[in-house]
Amino acid sequence: ALRAAGGRSRGAVAVRAEDPALAAARAAAETARLELEAAKLRAEAAELTRAAGEERRTSRAGALLAGTRNSDGSYAVSPAELPARLSAVSNFEPTEAEVARLCAAVGRPGAALGYEELASVAFDSELERIVADRRQQEAQRQAQEREAQAAAAAQARQAATGAAAAGSPTANNDLTTGTRILAALAYLLPLIDSIQFGIALTQVFPIFTPVLALLAIPSLVINALPFGIGTIILFGAWLFLASRPEYPRLVRFNLLQAVYLDIAFYLPTTFLALISGGLPPEIGGFLYLALFAVCSYCAFKNSQGEYPDGLPVVSDFAQRNVDQLTDEAQR
């Protein structure tokens, strides 16, 4: 019994030892079978393609030759007739040069083509190449047209931009001494328009008396006109000059900022004076001192050839609107 068991054990070991080789053989056989089936399918597909191509060639040849029987009973299409017949059959009309290519491909240059030539693989292949060449040429032509249209559009945009640039005057960024002085003088508007609040300032700071005396001269001239017409004229003049693009931008900016500064100071103080029955001289003098300090800052920045754009809100408004005001004036 032990010997029998030992024999069975050795047989099982031998079977297990043979398993890898058997598996490899089976895998190889399966691979070969699959390759054979694939080759068979490829052959069938090739045969179907060949048959379809042959059917297409023979059908086209028959259609091209329809009604072309000669006196000797043969059928043939002359090179002159071929373009019209191909257009009717295949919706493709070859040129004279392309007809010459077709005739040369079947070994019949300049001669009429019969069924054998029209149904040949050479005729079919050359016709496909001609169609492909025609499509490529058409694609190139369309691409060239698109490029030409894009170039024309770009040229038109450039011309429009050039015309707009020519129509718009170049910004005047002059910073000479005369420009700086004119820019600083723009702040005479708020100082003159609110001079009544500075009277009390001379009592506390007598040093301001000569300054206010000088400012009082144009103030008397402006206030000589009734109903505040003088101030309105001054406002209009400042705004008009600020809108003129031929003037230096530094001057235009300061003119506009002076108008905004005058509004920002005069309206609130006048409103307080109305609701309180009169603004106390001390408060009016203090506010005018603050206005004088702001105007002095602006005059100093202008003397340096710099924009006095450090005033909160007021400078932002002036920077945003100075060029917009010019554009509106041009329109």
Secondary structure in CASP SS format (residue, H / E / C, confidence):
PFRMAT SS
TARGET T0000
AUTHOR 0000-0000-0000
METHOD secondary structure of the structure
MODEL  1
A C 1.00
L H 1.00
R H 1.00
A H 1.00
A H 1.00
G H 1.00
G H 1.00
R H 1.00
S H 1.00
R H 1.00
G H 1.00
A H 1.00
V H 1.00
A H 1.00
V H 1.00
R H 1.00
A H 1.00
E H 1.00
D H 1.00
P H 1.00
A H 1.00
L H 1.00
A H 1.00
A H 1.00
A H 1.00
R H 1.00
A H 1.00
A H 1.00
A H 1.00
E H 1.00
T H 1.00
A H 1.00
R H 1.00
L H 1.00
E H 1.00
L H 1.00
E H 1.00
A H 1.00
A H 1.00
K H 1.00
L H 1.00
R H 1.00
A H 1.00
E H 1.00
A H 1.00
A H 1.00
E H 1.00
L H 1.00
T H 1.00
R H 1.00
A H 1.00
A H 1.00
G H 1.00
E H 1.00
E H 1.00
R H 1.00
R H 1.00
T H 1.00
S H 1.00
R H 1.00
A H 1.00
G H 1.00
A H 1.00
L H 1.00
L H 1.00
A C 1.00
G C 1.00
T C 1.00
R E 1.00
N C 1.00
S C 1.00
D C 1.00
G C 1.00
S C 1.00
Y E 1.00
A C 1.00
V E 1.00
S C 1.00
P C 1.00
A C 1.00
E C 1.00
L H 1.00
P H 1.00
A H 1.00
R H 1.00
L H 1.00
S H 1.00
A H 1.00
V H 1.00
S H 1.00
N C 1.00
F C 1.00
E C 1.00
P C 1.00
T C 1.00
E H 1.00
A H 1.00
E H 1.00
V H 1.00
A H 1.00
R H 1.00
L H 1.00
C H 1.00
A H 1.00
A H 1.00
V C 1.00
G C 1.00
R C 1.00
P C 1.00
G C 1.00
A C 1.00
A C 1.00
L E 1.00
G C 1.00
Y H 1.00
E H 1.00
E H 1.00
L H 1.00
A C 1.00
S C 1.00
V H 1.00
A H 1.00
F H 1.00
D H 1.00
S H 1.00
E H 1.00
L H 1.00
E H 1.00
R H 1.00
I H 1.00
V H 1.00
A H 1.00
D H 1.00
R H 1.00
R H 1.00
Q H 1.00
Q H 1.00
E H 1.00
A H 1.00
Q H 1.00
R H 1.00
Q H 1.00
A H 1.00
Q H 1.00
E H 1.00
R H 1.00
E H 1.00
A H 1.00
Q H 1.00
A H 1.00
A H 1.00
A H 1.00
A H 1.00
A H 1.00
Q H 1.00
A H 1.00
R H 1.00
Q H 1.00
A H 1.00
A H 1.00
T H 1.00
G H 1.00
A H 1.00
A H 1.00
A H 1.00
A H 1.00
G H 1.00
S C 1.00
P C 1.00
T C 1.00
A C 1.00
N C 1.00
N C 1.00
D C 1.00
L C 1.00
T C 1.00
T H 1.00
G H 1.00
T H 1.00
R H 1.00
I H 1.00
L H 1.00
A H 1.00
A H 1.00
L H 1.00
A C 1.00
Y C 1.00
L H 1.00
L H 1.00
P H 1.00
L H 1.00
I H 1.00
D H 1.00
S C 1.00
I H 1.00
Q H 1.00
F H 1.00
G H 1.00
I H 1.00
A H 1.00
L H 1.00
T H 1.00
Q H 1.00
V H 1.00
F C 1.00
P H 1.00
I H 1.00
F H 1.00
T H 1.00
P H 1.00
V H 1.00
L H 1.00
A H 1.00
L H 1.00
L H 1.00
A H 1.00
I H 1.00
P H 1.00
S H 1.00
L H 1.00
V H 1.00
I H 1.00
N H 1.00
A C 1.00
L C 1.00
P H 1.00
F H 1.00
G H 1.00
I H 1.00
G H 1.00
T H 1.00
I H 1.00
I H 1.00
L H 1.00
F H 1.00
G H 1.00
A H 1.00
W H 1.00
L H 1.00
F H 1.00
L H 1.00
A H 1.00
S C 1.00
R C 1.00
P C 1.00
E C 1.00
Y C 1.00
P C 1.00
R H 1.00
L H 1.00
V H 1.00
R H 1.00
F H 1.00
N H 1.00
L H 1.00
L H 1.00
Q H 1.00
A H 1.00
V H 1.00
Y H 1.00
L H 1.00
D H 1.00
I H 1.00
A H 1.00
F H 1.00
Y H 1.00
L H 1.00
P H 1.00
T H 1.00
T H 1.00
F H 1.00
L H 1.00
A H 1.00
L H 1.00
I H 1.00
S C 1.00
G C 1.00
G C 1.00
L C 1.00
P C 1.00
P H 1.00
E H 1.00
I H 1.00
G H 1.00
G H 1.00
F H 1.00
L H 1.00
Y H 1.00
L H 1.00
A H 1.00
L H 1.00
F H 1.00
A H 1.00
V H 1.00
C H 1.00
S H 1.00
Y H 1.00
C H 1.00
A H 1.00
F H 1.00
K H 1.00
N H 1.00
S H 1.00
Q C 1.00
G C 1.00
E C 1.00
Y C 1.00
P C 1.00
D C 1.00
G C 1.00
L C 1.00
P C 1.00
V C 1.00
V H 1.00
S H 1.00
D H 1.00
F H 1.00
A H 1.00
Q H 1.00
R H 1.00
N H 1.00
V H 1.00
D H 1.00
Q H 1.00
L H 1.00
T H 1.00
D H 1.00
E H 1.00
A H 1.00
Q H 1.00
R C 1.00
END
